[in-house]
């Protein structure tokens, strides 16, 4: 059936959509319930399906992992969790000092600390299958970092108001931003040049 067809898909074409559908065809999928495990923030802000069958999501202060058999792992005490990567293997949060901390979730450890300057990052996105992180700030600035080198690739004034959403295209060549100025913009992910405004 559907699961067999999904398994015939070449690995190079298996994006987040593939993982979502693969997980949906798992016969042991069950409803996952928080049951009071989020003492500070009960709402999931983002989630991902991991290749090992786990569902990973984040609240403001934690990253939660659930498997189909009900096993649960919680990484608590984080500050301002902003995003997960599409594979559910990395997360990013911003501390009170303004720095962004990138975590590996398997195993759980800090893999990079990035300087955001004085900007409060409101939304962030990992490059699919890549090494970059994009962040949109409260005051409309877009920043892009290379995680492995911890260097900022570029920083541009992208909008006149808070950036509410940042997303890389699947090929990693462009970054889309949406903001409170009622604009959606597409940027070159290498140079930061504006490609389009909607």
N, C-alpha and C positions, 0 to 999 in steps of 0.2 A: 503494500500500500504506500501511503504517503511517506512513511519513515524510510522505506527502501529507496524511494525516489530521491529523498533528501541525501541519503548516504552516497548516492551515485554522483552527486554534485562535486566537481573538482574543488579541492581545498582552497585554491586561490580565489574562488568565487563565493566563499562562505563568509558573508558579512553578518551584521547584527540581525538582519531579517532571517537569514538561514538559522541562526542560533535560536531565535524566537520560535520559528516553526518547528524546529527539531525538538525543543523543549515541550511545545504544545502536543507533540505526538507521543510523548513519554506516557506509558500507560499508568504509571504510579503517581502522576501529578495530583497534588491535593491543595486545597486552599491553605494559605499560610496566614496565620493569625499572630498579631503582635502580643496578645495576652499580657499587656502591662510591661513589656520589656523595654519600653522607651520612657524612662523616668523624666527626661527633660524636654523631649520633642516627639510627640506621638505620630507625626506625619512623615511619610516617605516623600522625599523630594525628587528622587531619581532612582532608576533601577537598571540592572543589566542581567542577562542570562549568561552564565559562565559555561564553558565547554564541558566542565566536570559535572554538569547537571544541577549546580547550585543557582539559586536566585540571590542576587546581591542588590541591596538598596541602601540608601543613606537618608538619615534625618539630619537635622542641624548639627547634632553633636555625636553621632555614631555612624558606623557602617555595620550593617547586619547581613548575615549570610544564612540561608536556609537551604537544606537539601530536600528532595522529594520525600525522603523517609522521615522527615521532621527534625533532623539534627540541626541545631542552631548555634551559630557563633556570633558574638557581639564584640565589636571593637569600640568601646565607649571612651568618653572623656576627650573627644576631639573638639576642635573649635571651628565653627563656620564651615562645615563640609560643603563644598561647592559642586563637585561632579565626580562621576565614575567614568572610566573608559568603557568602550562598547563591549569589551570582553569581561568586565567585572574583575579585572586583575589589578587595577590601580585606582586610587582616589586622591583628591586634592582638597586641602582645607586652607583657610587663611587664619593666622593667629592674630592676637591683639597687637603684636609688633608690626603687622602689615605683611610679614613674609608668608609666602605660600609653601606649604609642606606637601610633597608628593609621596604617597605611600604605596608600597607593594602590598597586596592583600594575601599573596601566597609566596612565601610566608609573610606575615605581617611585619613590616619594617619601613623605616623612612629611607627613601632612595634619593631624594633631592630636596633642597630648600632654595626657593627662588625669591629674588628681591622684586617686590612690586612697588617700591618707593613709598610714597605717601598715599597711593590710591587704594580705595576700598573696592575690592573685586566683588562684583555682584553675581556674575555668571562665568562659567569656564567650560572648556571642552578640550578633550585630548584628540590629537590627530589619529585617525583610524590606522592602526597597525604601525604608527610612527613614533617619533621621539619629541614631538612638539606639543606645547600646551598653549591655548589661547585664553585670555581673560578679558572680560569687559567690566569697566568700572562704574561706580555711582555717578561720576562726572563725565561719562561718555568717552573715555579713552579705551582703546584696544591695545593690548600688549600680547606679544608672542614670545615664548621662551623655548630654547632647546633644553630638554630635561637633562640629558646626559652631561652637557657642558655647563649647565646652570646659567647660561648666558641669555640675555634678552636679545631676541632677533630684531624686533622693532617695536616702537610705541607710537601710536598716532591718535590724534583727536578724531574719533570716528563719528560721534554724534553730539548733539547739543544737550542731551539728557542721559539719564541712567540707561546703560545697556542691560536689557532684560534677558537676552538670549544670544549665545555665541555657538556656532557650529561649523566644523570643517566639512567640506564635501568629501565623499567617499575616497576620491583619489588624492586628497590632501593638498590640492593645488589652490583651493579657494577657501575663504572663511566668510560665513554669513553672520551678520549682526542685526539685531532688532532692538529698538530703543524706545524710550518714552517720548521721543520727538516725533513719533509716528512714522518712522522711516525704517526700511529694511535695506541693508547695503551688502554688497558682495565685494570682497577684497582679495587681491592677489596674496596668497599665503607666504610667498617668498619675499616680496618687496614691500607689501603693505599698500600698493597702488589700488585706488578705487576702480572697480570694474563696472559696477552698476548700482543704481539707486532705484528702489521701487516705491 
